[in-house]
Amino acid sequence: MRSGNQAVDPAVYELENRALDRRGLVLAAMRRLAPWRGGRLLDLGCGSGFWLPGYADEAASVVGVEPDPTLLPLAEARDPRVTVHQGSAEHLPLPDGSVDVVHARFAYFFGVGAEAGLTEVMRVLAPGGRLVVVDNDLENGEFAALLASAGSSYDAETWWAERGAERVEVMSDWTFDSRADLEAVLRLEFPGEVSASWLAANPSCTSLSYGYILYSVGDRQHSAQGAR
């Protein structure tokens, strides 16, 4: 499985990751939902591994799982403290109950039709463990308006609500070091006419508001839902 944006241009996607949430508001919300200090953490869909070193600074152990074979060498080179495997939400190469926290940033394999992936994640979570999924807010922020212009739409809200997920909104931003970096990332992420229109309307901007929605479920909660 190939990544639709990161694998196309890993260097530009690196700029995107550096611009995301520089104030750490999303990370703070993730910690509140599922603290990982001293625990065992799985970064599911870790891509090129941008977030792995930061997780390894706090967790006792960190594992990255990524389906795209072209990104695996980049993730493996990030940090010697981290183990990286090829795999997917539906096929995790980990033992039962082997991690305390699972992170999945922009994991679009969770939503309608993704029941098998969620079941597999719950398998590898230890008792009391939690999954935290970081998704885009489609309603709030300038980034949401760009997504709407590009015709992006999907209904994760109902799917997660049916599974009793805790839902947290975070308003943050994309903040780039230069206009050139912002332009490169917008052109990677959006169709040409969408990025060109936004850039023309915002000729001096190097940042934009970016809303997130976090969903979190735990192993016991999921088991109770499935037993109904």
NUDOVEX-362922 format. One record per residue: residue in three letters; x, y, z of N, C-alpha, C in turn. Coordinates in steps of 0.02 Angstrom, whole numbers, padded with zeros to 5 digits, always signed. Layout:
BEGIN
ALAXYZXYZXYZ ...
This chain:
BEGIN
MET+00042-00060+00000+00000+00000+00000+00044+00062+00000 ARG+00031+00108-00047+00070+00170-00052+00032+00228-00019 SER+00071+00270+00015+00042+00331+00043+00026+00380-00013 GLY-00033+00412-00008-00054+00456-00062-00020+00523-00064 ASN+00013+00544-00009+00046+00609-00010+00119+00604+00013 GLN+00130+00571+00070+00197+00568+00097+00246+00532+00052 ALA+00223+00477+00021+00268+00439-00023+00282+00476-00088 VAL+00237+00521-00108+00247+00559-00169+00307+00605-00162 ASP+00313+00638-00105+00368+00684-00093+00383+00687-00018 PRO+00423+00640+00007+00437+00638+00079+00468+00702+00106 ALA+00508+00736+00066+00541+00797+00090+00490+00853+00103 VAL+00442+00860+00058+00390+00910+00068+00344+00890+00126 TYR+00330+00826+00133+00288+00804+00188+00324+00816+00255 GLU+00389+00814+00255+00427+00830+00315+00415+00903+00335 LEU+00412+00948+00286+00396+01018+00300+00326+01023+00330 GLU+00280+00983+00304+00212+00984+00331+00211+00962+00404 ASN+00245+00908+00420+00246+00885+00489+00277+00937+00535 ARG+00329+00971+00513+00361+01022+00555+00315+01081+00568 ALA+00270+01094+00521+00224+01151+00528+00164+01135+00571 LEU+00149+01072+00582+00088+01053+00617+00093+01068+00692 ASP+00044+01105+00717+00033+01110+00789+00096+01125+00828 ARG+00131+01179+00810+00195+01195+00843+00187+01212+00916 ARG+00127+01231+00937+00116+01246+01008+00104+01182+01049 GLY+00099+01125+01016+00091+01062+01052+00022+01051+01082 LEU-00029+01084+01056-00096+01077+01083-00125+01008+01072 VAL-00111+00979+01013-00136+00912+00998-00102+00860+01041 LEU-00036+00865+01047+00001+00818+01090-00024+00822+01162 ALA-00038+00882+01186-00062+00889+01254-00130+00854+01263 ALA-00173+00861+01213-00238+00827+01216-00230+00752+01212 MET-00183+00728+01172-00170+00656+01167-00146+00629+01234 ARG-00103+00667+01268-00078+00645+01333-00134+00642+01385 ARG-00180+00689+01382-00236+00688+01429-00281+00627+01418 LEU-00291+00610+01356-00333+00552+01340-00301+00486+01358 ALA-00235+00481+01347-00200+00418+01357-00126+00432+01371 PRO-00108+00445+01434-00037+00458+01450+00007+00399+01430 TRP+00065+00415+01402+00109+00360+01380+00177+00361+01414 ARG+00189+00407+01460+00254+00409+01494+00265+00343+01531 GLY+00321+00310+01516+00337+00247+01548+00300+00187+01522 GLY+00258+00197+01471+00219+00142+01444+00245+00117+01377 ARG+00207+00072+01347+00224+00043+01282+00178+00073+01229 LEU+00207+00106+01180+00168+00144+01131+00177+00117+01061 LEU+00121+00112+01025+00121+00094+00954+00099+00153+00913 ASP+00140+00175+00866+00122+00227+00818+00100+00191+00755 LEU+00035+00188+00744+00006+00150+00688-00001+00196+00628 GLY+00028+00174+00572+00032+00218+00514+00084+00271+00525 CYS+00143+00251+00547+00194+00299+00569+00227+00336+00511 GLY+00214+00315+00449+00243+00349+00391+00318+00349+00393 SER+00349+00407+00383+00421+00412+00384+00449+00417+00455 GLY+00405+00414+00505+00428+00411+00574+00440+00477+00608 PHE+00409+00531+00583+00423+00597+00610+00410+00601+00685 TRP+00358+00570+00710+00338+00577+00780+00373+00527+00825 LEU+00407+00478+00798+00435+00424+00838+00486+00447+00891 PRO+00534+00490+00875+00582+00510+00926+00551+00545+00986 GLY+00501+00587+00974+00468+00621+01029+00432+00572+01074 TYR+00400+00522+01045+00367+00471+01085+00419+00432+01126 ALA+00476+00416+01094+00528+00377+01128+00559+00415+01186 ASP+00556+00481+01186+00581+00521+01241+00542+00509+01305 GLU+00479+00486+01298+00435+00479+01356+00416+00407+01371 ALA+00404+00368+01319+00379+00300+01329+00437+00252+01346 ALA+00419+00197+01379+00469+00145+01394+00490+00109+01331 SER+00443+00100+01285+00458+00068+01221+00411+00095+01168 VAL+00436+00100+01106+00396+00127+01050+00403+00081+00990 VAL+00347+00065+00959+00345+00025+00898+00309+00066+00845 GLY+00336+00068+00785+00302+00098+00728+00279+00045+00680 VAL+00219+00051+00654+00193+00006+00602+00170+00048+00543 GLU+00193+00029+00483+00179+00068+00423+00167+00021+00364 PRO+00112+00031+00327+00099-00014+00269+00140+00001+00207 ASP+00164+00062+00198+00199+00081+00137+00273+00061+00141 PRO+00295+00013+00100+00365-00010+00105+00416+00043+00086 THR+00396+00093+00048+00444+00146+00029+00459+00193+00087 LEU+00415+00195+00137+00426+00239+00194+00461+00204+00252 LEU+00462+00138+00251+00492+00100+00307+00565+00118+00320 PRO+00608+00123+00268+00678+00141+00283+00686+00209+00316 LEU+00643+00256+00298+00646+00323+00329+00627+00318+00402 ALA+00575+00280+00417+00553+00272+00487+00606+00235+00528 GLU+00635+00184+00498+00685+00144+00534+00747+00185+00552 ALA+00761+00236+00511+00821+00277+00522+00810+00333+00572 ARG+00749+00343+00596+00733+00400+00639+00767+00396+00707 ASP+00763+00338+00738+00784+00334+00808+00800+00261+00825 PRO+00860+00247+00850+00877+00178+00866+00837+00148+00923 ARG+00803+00190+00961+00762+00165+01017+00696+00135+00994 VAL+00679+00144+00931+00613+00125+00905+00619+00065+00859 THR+00571+00019+00864+00566-00037+00818+00511-00023+00768 VAL+00525-00035+00704+00476-00021+00651+00461-00085+00612 HIS+00397-00096+00599+00374-00155+00562+00330-00133+00504 GLN+00328-00173+00451+00277-00164+00400+00214-00199+00423 GLY+00157-00165+00415+00093-00194+00435+00038-00144+00425 SER-00021-00160+00448-00079-00117+00440-00124-00124+00500 ALA-00176-00083+00504-00224-00088+00560-00255-00158+00562 GLU-00267-00187+00504-00299-00253+00501-00251-00310+00516 HIS-00186-00297+00509-00136-00350+00518-00076-00320+00555 LEU-00080-00321+00621-00027-00294+00663+00021-00350+00684 PRO+00085-00343+00669+00134-00396+00686+00157-00392+00758 LEU+00108-00392+00804+00122-00385+00875+00081-00435+00915 PRO+00107-00456+00973+00069-00504+01014+00009-00472+01047 ASP-00036-00514+01070-00094-00491+01108-00072-00451+01170 GLY-00107-00397+01185-00094-00360+01246-00024-00333+01254 SER+00009-00315+01199+00080-00298+01202+00094-00223+01206 VAL+00042-00180+01200+00053-00107+01204+00000-00075+01248 ASP+00017-00018+01275-00028+00018+01320-00066+00073+01285 VAL-00035+00103+01234-00066+00159+01198-00053+00149+01123 VAL-00104+00160+01082-00097+00160+01009-00115+00229+00984 HIS-00071+00258+00945-00083+00321+00911-00094+00309+00837 ALA-00141+00345+00808-00152+00342+00736-00170+00412+00713 ARG-00123+00446+00680-00134+00514+00656-00161+00511+00584 PHE-00218+00543+00573-00249+00546+00507-00257+00476+00479 ALA-00284+00432+00521-00290+00361+00503-00357+00349+00470 TYR-00360+00358+00406-00425+00353+00372-00447+00281+00363 PHE-00407+00234+00387-00431+00165+00388-00480+00155+00446 PHE-00489+00205+00489-00541+00202+00541-00601+00242+00519 GLY-00658+00210+00518-00720+00240+00494-00763+00184+00468 VAL-00813+00201+00428-00859+00151+00402-00821+00097+00365 GLY-00833+00034+00384-00800-00023+00353-00734-00042+00385 ALA-00714-00008+00439-00649-00020+00470-00654-00061+00534 GLU-00707-00099+00541-00716-00137+00603-00659-00186+00615 ALA-00634-00218+00561-00580-00267+00570-00517-00234+00597 GLY-00502-00173+00574-00443-00138+00598-00450-00120+00672 LEU-00509-00098+00692-00518-00080+00762-00514-00142+00807 THR-00542-00198+00784-00537-00260+00822-00465-00281+00831 GLU-00424-00273+00779-00354-00292+00783-00316-00246+00831 VAL-00332-00182+00830-00300-00136+00877-00317-00155+00949 MET-00380-00172+00962-00400-00191+01029-00366-00256+01051 ARG-00350-00299+01003-00314-00361+01020-00245-00346+01049 VAL-00210-00298+01021-00141-00286+01044-00138-00240+01104 LEU-00194-00207+01122-00195-00165+01181-00198-00207+01245 ALA-00157-00187+01294-00158-00219+01359-00220-00196+01397 PRO-00241-00232+01450-00297-00209+01491-00286-00138+01515 GLY-00338-00097+01504-00333-00027+01522-00302+00017+01469 GLY-00278-00012+01414-00247+00026+01361-00297+00066+01320 ARG-00272+00114+01280-00317+00156+01241-00288+00170+01172 LEU-00334+00178+01126-00319+00201+01058-00338+00275+01054 VAL-00292+00316+01025-00307+00386+01012-00297+00399+00937 VAL-00350+00421+00905-00348+00435+00833-00352+00510+00823 VAL-00307+00538+00784-00307+00609+00768-00334+00617+00697 ASP-00387+00655+00691-00421+00665+00626-00430+00739+00612 ASN-00448+00755+00552-00462+00825+00533-00532+00846+00554 ASP-00537+00907+00579-00603+00938+00590-00627+00966+00523 LEU-00682+00941+00499-00708+00961+00433-00752+01023+00436 GLU-00762+01051+00496-00808+01107+00503-00773+01172+00523 ASN-00718+01168+00560-00689+01228+00591-00617+01239+00569 GLY-00600+01302+00553-00532+01320+00535-00523+01328+00460 GLU-00470+01363+00442-00455+01376+00371-00438+01312+00333 PHE-00407+01265+00368-00391+01201+00335-00455+01164+00316 ALA-00506+01167+00359-00569+01135+00343-00600+01165+00280 ALA-00593+01231+00272-00620+01263+00211-00583+01238+00149 LEU-00518+01227+00155-00480+01199+00099-00504+01129+00082 LEU-00515+01088+00134-00540+01021+00122-00608+01022+00087 ALA-00651+01068+00108-00716+01074+00076-00709+01094+00003 SER-00663+01140-00012-00652+01161-00081-00627+01103-00124 ALA-00590+01058-00093-00564+01000-00130-00614+00943-00134 GLY-00673+00953-00103-00724+00901-00106-00714+00844-00057 SER-00673+00855-00005-00660+00803+00044-00718+00797+00092 SER-00744+00737+00101-00797+00726+00149-00798+00652+00168 TYR-00808+00639+00232-00815+00570+00257-00848+00575+00326 ASP-00884+00524+00344-00922+00526+00407-00890+00480+00457 ALA-00840+00506+00493-00811+00467+00548-00849+00479+00613 GLU-00883+00536+00619-00916+00555+00681-00966+00501+00704 THR-01011+00482+00660-01062+00433+00679-01031+00366+00697 TRP-00982+00346+00657-00949+00281+00668-00918+00278+00737 TRP-00882+00331+00756-00849+00332+00821-00900+00339+00877 ALA-00952+00378+00867-01004+00386+00918-01037+00319+00934 GLU-01048+00279+00883-01079+00213+00893-01034+00167+00934 ARG-00970+00181+00937-00922+00142+00974-00903+00173+01041 GLY-00941+00224+01060-00932+00254+01125-00867+00292+01133 ALA-00839+00316+01079-00775+00350+01083-00781+00418+01118 GLU-00729+00434+01156-00723+00501+01183-00700+00546+01126 ARG-00730+00606+01121-00716+00651+01066-00691+00718+01093 VAL-00635+00741+01067-00605+00804+01089-00588+00847+01029 GLU-00609+00910+01029-00591+00957+00977-00531+00999+00998 VAL-00485+01010+00951-00427+01052+00964-00419+01100+00905 MET-00416+01164+00918-00402+01213+00865-00329+01234+00871 SER-00291+01221+00819-00221+01237+00818-00206+01273+00751 ASP-00147+01261+00724-00129+01295+00661-00072+01259+00626 TRP-00065+01275+00563-00006+01259+00523+00036+01322+00523 THR+00099+01319+00544+00143+01376+00543+00208+01358+00509 PHE+00222+01390+00452+00279+01372+00411+00336+01422+00420 ASP+00397+01399+00408+00455+01442+00413+00460+01492+00356 SER+00429+01475+00300+00433+01520+00242+00370+01511+00199 ARG+00358+01561+00158+00303+01558+00110+00314+01500+00061 ALA+00375+01490+00041+00390+01436-00007+00372+01368+00022 ASP+00384+01358+00087+00367+01294+00118+00291+01284+00117 LEU+00253+01337+00135+00181+01331+00135+00155+01315+00066 GLU+00181+01349+00016+00158+01337-00053+00171+01266-00074 ALA+00230+01240-00057+00247+01171-00077+00200+01121-00045 VAL+00183+01131+00019+00140+01084+00054+00068+01088+00027 LEU+00043+01148+00016-00024+01154-00011-00030+01120-00079 ARG+00021+01127-00120+00019+01096-00186+00024+01020-00182 LEU+00057+00995-00129+00059+00922-00119-00009+00896-00097 GLU-00043+00933-00053-00103+00907-00021-00168+00921-00058 PHE-00169+00971-00101-00232+00991-00133-00225+00996-00208 PRO-00281+00987-00244-00280+00996-00317-00255+01066-00335 GLY-00225+01071-00395-00194+01133-00416-00238+01194-00412 GLU-00301+01188-00433-00345+01246-00433-00363+01267-00361 VAL-00367+01219-00315-00384+01235-00246-00326+01271-00212 SER-00265+01244-00219-00207+01276-00187-00193+01344-00220 ALA-00199+01349-00286-00185+01412-00320-00234+01466-00298 SER-00297+01448-00291-00348+01497-00271-00334+01522-00200 TRP-00318+01478-00154-00304+01499-00085-00242+01542-00081 LEU-00190+01523-00117-00127+01561-00116-00137+01631-00145 ALA-00177+01636-00198-00190+01701-00228-00230+01746-00181 ALA-00276+01716-00143-00317+01755-00097-00281+01772-00032 ASN-00225+01738-00018-00187+01749+00044-00113+01758+00027 PRO-00096+01811-00007-00029+01818-00038+00029+01823+00011 SER+00017+01841+00073+00073+01849+00120+00071+01801+00179 CYS+00023+01756+00180+00015+01711+00237+00069+01657+00239 THR+00091+01641+00299+00135+01583+00309+00105+01536+00361 SER+00042+01548+00379+00008+01504+00426-00067+01504+00413 LEU-00102+01454+00439-00174+01452+00435-00201+01412+00492 SER-00262+01426+00513-00293+01391+00569-00311+01320+00548 TYR-00304+01274+00595-00311+01202+00580-00346+01169+00638 GLY-00406+01142+00625-00444+01108+00677-00435+01033+00674 TYR-00432+01003+00732-00424+00930+00739-00482+00903+00780 ILE-00498+00840+00768-00542+00802+00812-00505+00738+00833 LEU-00503+00726+00897-00472+00666+00924-00526+00619+00949 TYR-00519+00555+00932-00564+00503+00956-00523+00453+00997 SER-00551+00432+01052-00515+00384+01094-00562+00331+01121 VAL-00540+00268+01117-00577+00212+01146-00528+00167+01183 GLY-00553+00133+01234-00512+00087+01272-00533+00015+01262 ASP-00491-00031+01285-00504-00102+01272-00568-00126+01306 ARG-00578-00107+01369-00638-00130+01404-00701-00100+01374 GLN-00696-00037+01356-00754-00003+01326-00774-00038+01262 HIS-00724-00055+01221-00740-00087+01157-00770-00156+01168 SER-00744-00192+01217-00770-00259+01231-00843-00255+01252 ALA-00860-00205+01293-00929-00197+01315-00974-00180+01257 GLN-00950-00139+01211-00989-00120+01152-01003-00182+01109 GLY-00952-00223+01100-00959-00281+01057-01003-00335+01087 ALA-01010-00334+01154-01050-00386+01186-01124-00371+01186 ARG-01144-00312+01165-01215-00293+01165-01254-00331+01112 
